């Protein structure tokens, strides 16, 4: 148990260490006495430390947003990586906010005019770059965290961060005195800046060239109800290799979609602003794979929750699909324990479909709770029951909220005395995951035995939609 907890902390600890290294190098580059003598020197030194830590966090956050496989492995999956991405972005902003506050406070010890001089025109390119970087970061953070943006606007906001980082890097390396701190510190910061810029170029500027993607063609569009659509695609070349439960980012090149979306058309829906940018190629959205790895086609199932997913109902046969991935570590095959209990809420059934369709004779014993609002919404129930009838290690239980109420851990414990020794896999809305996790913990189920996938990344502030 302790080993698994340490493994989950490995990525954040590495990131924290990388942000702390410049502080150690700065402290070793000159005697500290002179740097903390008097109010001005003390406040300025604190501002410098905050700048180094904040810029390091900023650079690393851009690297996290590039969806690099080694980084995903370090953080334990893309969903955890994006949680870390969100927290690290907030930390970078707060550190750089502190930098601005302490710089102004230090200069204010001389005079108010001396502090205000930094904010007036004519302060020089270095100061201008710093003000531009902080202003751009503030705007992007506020829009990302506190304004309900449509996906397309969110993509544009995320792209801004790369250009903001370029301005911040220029500010750091042209600030008087920064280059004189130490050669090791300068080399380290240059290395982090290079990583951040390279990640920005790789993902945002040259993603169509550098990011490995596969091309598919839509062969079937099954409209299961008013909101749910199954899309079946066949490979135009080499098929994608994936594990059951993983997801992909998909961009559809469709005439039907292009007719619905027009560049820079402003749409307001449910107080969310969206620039409908149908002509922009880099609109990739995450979808769980529902097909088994050995199937000749790739299947995804989409619920209409926004303009884009709603428009996918009009997708035509023959449309091109560009697929990036696979991503994620939410799979029954990655869990050594053969005794498993699966819980799906609504469209959260999608990764479990891939798992159920790929079950083999590996000695597992699985109970699957399929939760929906109303029974007719359980579109895949008959197929899952057919799989259950064909084998004795897989059982399906439908939980319709209008008849059975919400699924609770207490009910699961009543029906399965071996709950404490089982691994539990949950996918559904964030509220469902949080509630079940808390209930399971209260019953004594260890946290490391509960594996969750928050489909759509709704709880991650939509950072999963960082530019493809």
C-alpha positions as a printed Julia matrix, in Angstrom:
468×3 Matrix{Float64}:
   0.0     0.0     0.0
   2.79    2.4     0.92
   4.59    1.6    -2.35
   1.5     2.43   -4.42
   1.01    5.73   -2.59
   4.63    6.66   -3.19
   4.23    5.79   -6.87
   1.27    8.18   -7.15
   3.4    10.95   -5.62
   6.41   10.28   -7.81
   5.43   12.65  -10.61
   4.43   15.61   -8.41
   7.6    15.17   -6.33
   9.75   15.23   -9.47
   8.03   18.41  -10.65
   8.43   20.05   -7.23
  12.13   19.18   -7.22
  12.61   20.63  -10.7
  10.98   23.88   -9.54
  13.14   23.96   -6.39
  16.49   23.39   -8.12
  16.85   27.01   -9.35
  16.24   28.24   -5.8
  19.12   26.1    -4.53
  21.38   27.24   -7.37
  20.49   30.87   -6.67
  21.19   30.44   -2.93
  24.61   28.91   -3.67
  25.61   31.57   -6.19
  26.34   34.35   -3.65
  26.33   34.98    0.13
  22.79   35.29    1.44
  23.63   38.01    3.97
  23.91   40.68    1.33
  20.73   39.56   -0.37
  18.6    39.9     2.74
  20.01   43.1     4.23
  17.4    45.82    4.39
  13.82   45.94    3.16
  14.59   46.6    -0.49
  17.13   43.79   -0.82
  14.96   41.32    1.09
  11.8    42.0    -0.9
  13.7    41.96   -4.18
  15.38   38.65   -3.32
  12.03   37.07   -2.49
  10.69   38.37   -5.81
  13.63   36.79   -7.65
  13.06   33.43   -5.97
   9.37   33.53   -6.85
  10.24   34.41  -10.45
  12.6    31.44  -10.83
  10.13   29.0    -9.25
   7.17   30.42  -11.2
   8.97   30.38  -14.54
  10.11   26.8   -13.9
   6.54   25.76  -13.1
   5.31   27.59  -16.21
   7.81   25.76  -18.45
   7.01   22.38  -16.94
   3.29   23.03  -17.29
   3.67   23.56  -21.03
   5.55   20.26  -21.18
   2.66   18.55  -19.36
   0.21   19.99  -21.88
   2.1    18.43  -24.8
   0.73   14.93  -24.0
   4.15   13.27  -24.14
   4.15    9.52  -23.4
   7.08    9.55  -20.93
   5.42   12.36  -18.96
   2.08   10.52  -18.98
   3.84    7.41  -17.62
   5.58    9.47  -14.93
   2.28   10.95  -13.73
   0.35    7.67  -13.91
  -1.97    8.32  -16.84
  -3.3    11.24  -18.82
  -6.14   12.0   -16.41
  -3.69   12.38  -13.51
  -1.36   14.33  -15.76
  -4.07   16.87  -16.51
  -4.98   17.19  -12.85
  -1.33   17.97  -12.18
  -1.33   20.29  -15.2
  -4.18   22.29  -13.7
  -2.64   22.51  -10.22
   0.82   23.35  -11.56
  -0.65   26.08  -13.75
  -2.36   27.64  -10.76
   0.88   27.38   -8.76
   2.85   29.06  -11.55
   0.36   31.91  -11.67
   0.44   32.44   -7.89
   4.24   32.36   -7.82
   4.48   34.92  -10.61
   1.79   37.04   -8.97
   3.94   37.0    -5.85
   6.93   38.03   -7.96
   5.08   41.11   -9.22
   3.82   42.02   -5.74
   7.26   41.74   -4.1
   9.01   43.62   -6.91
   6.58   46.51   -6.55
   6.78   46.34   -2.74
  10.56   46.45   -2.86
  10.62   49.49   -5.1
   7.93   51.12   -2.97
  10.39   51.14   -0.07
  12.3    53.72   -2.1
   9.25   55.68   -3.22
   5.81   55.14   -4.65
   6.89   56.74   -7.93
   9.77   54.27   -8.19
   7.28   51.41   -7.98
   4.84   52.98  -10.41
   7.63   53.62  -12.92
   7.56   49.9   -13.74
   3.95   50.17  -14.87
   4.37   53.28  -16.99
   5.14   53.3   -20.71
   8.81   53.67  -21.5
  10.09   51.31  -18.79
  11.96   49.3   -21.43
  11.45   46.1   -23.41
  12.37   43.85  -20.5
   9.71   45.32  -18.24
   7.23   45.44  -21.12
   7.77   41.72  -21.79
   7.2    40.96  -18.12
   4.01   43.02  -17.96
   2.79   41.45  -21.21
   3.53   37.94  -19.95
   1.84   38.43  -16.61
  -1.16   40.21  -18.12
  -1.61   37.5   -20.74
  -1.27   34.75  -18.17
  -3.77   36.44  -15.86
  -6.32   36.78  -18.64
  -5.86   33.18  -19.78
  -6.09   31.81  -16.23
  -9.24   33.81  -15.47
 -10.91   32.71  -18.71
  -9.91   29.08  -18.16
 -10.95   28.76  -14.52
 -13.81   31.19  -14.03
 -15.57   31.61  -17.4
 -17.6    28.87  -19.08
 -15.98   28.79  -22.48
 -16.97   26.68  -25.44
 -14.38   24.17  -26.57
 -13.21   26.23  -29.54
 -12.58   29.37  -27.49
 -10.86   27.26  -24.86
  -8.46   25.96  -27.52
  -7.52   29.51  -28.5
  -6.99   30.48  -24.87
  -4.69   27.5   -24.33
  -2.63   28.46  -27.39
  -2.03   31.89  -25.83
   0.0    30.3   -23.01
   2.84   29.37  -25.37
   3.26   32.94  -26.6
   2.95   34.24  -23.04
   5.78   31.92  -22.05
   7.98   33.31  -24.82
   7.49   36.81  -23.37
   8.17   35.53  -19.85
  11.38   33.83  -21.01
  12.59   37.03  -22.66
  11.86   38.93  -19.44
  13.79   36.44  -17.28
  16.91   36.4   -19.43
  17.09   40.15  -20.07
  16.42   41.36  -16.53
  19.51   43.19  -15.21
  21.39   40.97  -12.79
  19.64   37.72  -13.71
  22.45   36.64  -16.02
  25.0    37.3   -13.27
  23.5    34.99  -10.63
  25.44   31.89  -11.7
  26.37   29.99  -14.84
  24.75   26.81  -13.52
  21.51   28.65  -12.8
  21.48   30.28  -16.22
  22.09   26.94  -17.94
  19.37   25.27  -15.91
  16.79   27.97  -16.67
  17.82   27.95  -20.33
  17.27   24.19  -20.38
  13.79   24.46  -18.87
  12.9    27.3   -21.22
  14.05   25.23  -24.18
  11.9    22.31  -23.03
   8.86   24.55  -22.67
   9.33   26.2   -26.07
  10.0    22.84  -27.74
   6.82   21.38  -26.22
   4.83   24.4   -27.43
   6.22   24.06  -30.95
   5.69   20.28  -30.97
   2.08   20.38  -29.81
   0.65   23.73  -30.89
   2.64   25.06  -33.83
   3.77   21.93  -35.68
   1.38   19.34  -34.27
   0.1    18.36  -37.71
   3.65   17.46  -38.76
   5.32   16.16  -35.6
   2.54   14.45  -33.62
   1.97   10.84  -34.68
  -1.61   10.32  -35.83
  -3.49    7.7   -37.81
  -6.14    8.21  -40.44
  -9.49    6.47  -40.43
 -12.67    6.64  -42.47
 -16.18    6.72  -41.06
 -18.16    3.67  -42.22
 -21.22    3.79  -39.93
 -22.99    6.39  -37.79
 -25.54    4.79  -35.45
 -27.86    7.3   -33.77
 -28.86    5.37  -30.66
 -31.17    8.07  -29.32
 -31.57   11.85  -29.35
 -28.24   12.37  -27.61
 -26.04    9.28  -28.06
 -24.29    8.36  -31.3
 -21.99    5.44  -32.08
 -19.36    6.09  -34.76
 -17.61    3.18  -36.49
 -14.38    3.82  -38.4
 -12.05    1.66  -40.46
  -8.32    2.34  -40.83
  -7.07    4.02  -43.99
  -3.64    2.54  -43.27
  -2.12    0.8   -40.28
  -4.66    0.32  -37.49
  -4.21    1.8   -34.04
  -2.93   -0.55  -31.32
  -4.56    0.04  -27.94
  -5.57   -1.56  -24.66
  -9.21   -1.94  -23.58
 -10.36    1.13  -21.67
  -8.07    3.63  -23.38
  -9.21    6.73  -25.24
  -8.15    8.73  -28.27
  -8.31   12.31  -29.51
 -10.23   12.52  -32.79
 -10.63   15.21  -35.42
 -13.28   14.65  -38.07
 -12.77   16.19  -41.52
 -16.4    16.31  -42.55
 -18.41   18.27  -45.1
 -21.48   17.95  -42.9
 -19.66   19.48  -39.94
 -18.18   22.22  -42.1
 -21.67   23.24  -43.2
 -22.71   23.69  -39.56
 -19.66   25.55  -38.29
 -18.26   28.7   -39.82
 -15.06   30.52  -38.84
 -15.45   33.11  -36.1
 -19.21   32.72  -35.84
 -20.14   33.66  -32.28
 -22.51   31.28  -30.55
 -24.0    31.69  -27.08
 -25.54   28.59  -25.51
 -26.33   28.18  -21.82
 -24.17   31.19  -20.93
 -21.1    29.61  -22.57
 -19.41   31.55  -25.36
 -18.13   29.6   -28.34
 -16.33   30.62  -31.5
 -17.59   28.12  -34.03
 -14.42   27.43  -35.94
 -15.35   24.71  -38.4
 -12.53   25.52  -40.79
  -9.85   25.02  -38.14
  -8.21   21.61  -38.53
  -6.76   21.29  -35.04
  -9.99   20.65  -33.16
  -9.32   17.31  -31.44
 -11.76   15.93  -28.86
 -11.25   13.0   -26.46
 -13.41    9.88  -26.82
 -13.16    6.48  -25.17
 -12.64    3.55  -27.51
 -15.54    1.08  -27.29
 -14.27   -1.6   -29.66
 -12.06   -4.52  -28.67
  -8.39   -4.37  -29.73
  -8.81   -7.31  -32.11
 -11.72   -5.78  -34.03
 -11.05   -4.58  -37.6
 -12.85   -1.29  -36.91
 -12.45    1.44  -34.32
 -15.62    2.41  -32.46
 -16.42    5.37  -30.24
 -19.71    6.38  -28.61
 -20.48   10.07  -28.2
 -23.01   11.89  -26.04
 -24.17   15.3   -27.26
 -23.09   17.72  -24.53
 -21.99   20.68  -26.65
 -22.06   22.16  -30.14
 -19.4    19.84  -31.54
 -20.63   16.56  -30.07
 -24.18   17.49  -31.03
 -23.06   18.12  -34.6
 -21.44   14.68  -34.83
 -24.93   13.25  -35.31
 -24.77   14.68  -38.86
 -21.44   13.0   -39.61
 -21.54   11.36  -43.03
 -20.25    7.98  -44.18
 -16.84    8.38  -45.8
 -15.74   11.34  -43.67
 -12.08   11.3   -42.72
 -11.08   10.91  -39.08
  -7.63   11.79  -37.76
  -6.91    9.79  -34.6
  -4.23   10.49  -32.0
  -3.45    8.12  -29.17
  -4.13    5.89  -27.46
  -3.99    7.45  -23.99
  -4.98    6.45  -20.49
  -4.24    3.66  -18.04
  -7.81    2.77  -17.07
  -7.96   -0.91  -17.99
  -8.9    -4.16  -16.27
  -5.81   -5.72  -17.83
  -3.52   -3.39  -15.9
  -4.86   -4.63  -12.56
  -3.28   -7.76  -11.14
  -6.27   -8.56   -8.95
  -8.69  -10.76  -10.87
 -11.61   -9.92   -8.58
 -13.07   -6.71   -9.94
 -16.26   -4.68   -9.61
 -17.05   -2.24  -12.4
 -19.37    0.76  -12.01
 -20.45    2.91  -14.97
 -22.65    5.99  -14.98
 -24.38    6.93  -18.24
 -21.94    7.47  -21.09
 -19.23    6.35  -18.65
 -20.03    2.86  -19.92
 -17.79    3.45  -22.95
 -14.41    2.22  -21.62
 -16.16   -0.79  -20.06
 -17.6    -1.74  -23.45
 -14.09   -2.16  -24.79
 -13.13   -4.19  -21.72
 -16.21   -6.43  -21.86
 -15.79   -7.02  -25.58
 -12.2    -8.12  -25.02
 -12.64  -10.43  -22.02
 -10.56  -13.58  -22.22
 -10.17  -16.68  -20.09
  -7.73  -15.11  -17.65
  -9.47  -16.25  -14.47
 -11.12  -12.96  -13.56
 -14.4   -12.59  -11.71
 -16.21   -9.37  -12.62
 -19.49   -7.81  -11.53
 -20.58   -4.83  -13.61
 -23.08   -2.22  -12.35
 -24.47   -0.3   -15.33
 -26.14    2.89  -13.99
 -28.52    5.04  -16.05
 -31.34    7.49  -15.37
 -33.95    5.4   -17.17
 -33.7     1.84  -18.5
 -34.17    2.8   -22.2
 -30.89    4.77  -21.95
 -28.95    1.53  -21.37
 -28.26    1.08  -25.08
 -25.67   -1.64  -24.67
 -27.45   -3.66  -22.01
 -28.5    -6.56  -24.26
 -25.01   -6.94  -25.7
 -23.51   -6.93  -22.21
 -26.05   -9.48  -21.03
 -25.23  -11.66  -24.01
 -21.55  -11.53  -23.06
 -22.52  -12.43  -19.48
 -24.62  -15.39  -20.68
 -21.7   -16.72  -22.69
 -19.3   -16.88  -19.74
 -19.44  -17.5   -15.99
 -16.88  -14.88  -14.9
 -18.85  -11.78  -15.92
 -22.16  -10.57  -14.49
 -24.18   -7.44  -15.34
 -26.56   -5.53  -13.06
 -28.67   -2.66  -14.39
 -29.28    0.22  -11.97
 -31.96    2.6   -13.27
 -32.19    5.64  -11.01
 -35.92    6.18  -11.55
 -36.63    2.64  -10.26
 -33.65    1.66   -8.1
 -32.29    4.98   -6.9
 -28.59    5.78   -7.0
 -26.03    3.01   -6.74
 -24.41    3.0    -3.29
 -21.35    1.29   -1.9
 -23.55   -0.12    0.86
 -25.64   -1.98   -1.73
 -22.53   -3.35   -3.39
 -21.21   -4.5    -0.01
 -24.5    -6.29    0.74
 -24.4    -8.1    -2.58
 -20.68   -8.93   -2.49
 -19.09   -9.94    0.79
 -15.65   -9.88   -0.84
 -15.84   -6.14   -1.65
 -12.82   -5.31    0.54
 -10.63   -7.71   -1.43
 -11.85   -6.56   -4.86
 -10.56   -3.78   -7.08
 -13.25   -1.29   -8.08
 -13.27    0.5   -11.44
 -15.55    3.54  -11.75
 -16.29    5.75  -14.75
 -18.97    8.39  -14.88
 -19.79   11.97  -13.89
 -17.39   13.51  -11.34
 -20.11   13.69   -8.66
 -20.78    9.97   -8.99
 -17.1     9.14   -8.76
 -16.56   11.36   -5.71
 -19.6     9.99   -3.89
 -18.77    6.34   -4.54
 -15.13    6.86   -3.65
 -16.13    8.42   -0.31
 -18.65    5.67    0.4
 -16.16    2.92   -0.44
 -13.53    4.54    1.77
 -16.03    4.68    4.64
 -16.62    0.93    4.25
 -12.9     0.23    4.46
 -11.99   -0.11    0.78
  -8.45    1.2     0.37
  -8.01    4.14   -1.99
  -5.48    2.3    -4.14
  -8.14   -0.34   -4.9
 -10.46    2.28   -6.44
  -9.61    3.18  -10.03
 -11.54    6.05  -11.63
 -11.86    7.55  -15.08
 -13.57   10.94  -15.24
 -14.9    10.78  -18.78
 -14.79   14.06  -20.68
 -12.35   15.43  -18.08
 -15.16   17.65  -16.85
 -13.57   17.96  -13.43
 -10.18   18.9   -14.84
 -11.26   22.33  -15.99
 -11.24   21.05  -19.56
  -7.46   21.1   -19.64
  -7.63   17.89  -21.61
  -8.51   20.0   -24.6
  -5.09   21.63  -24.74
  -4.35   22.16  -28.4
  -3.8    19.09  -30.49
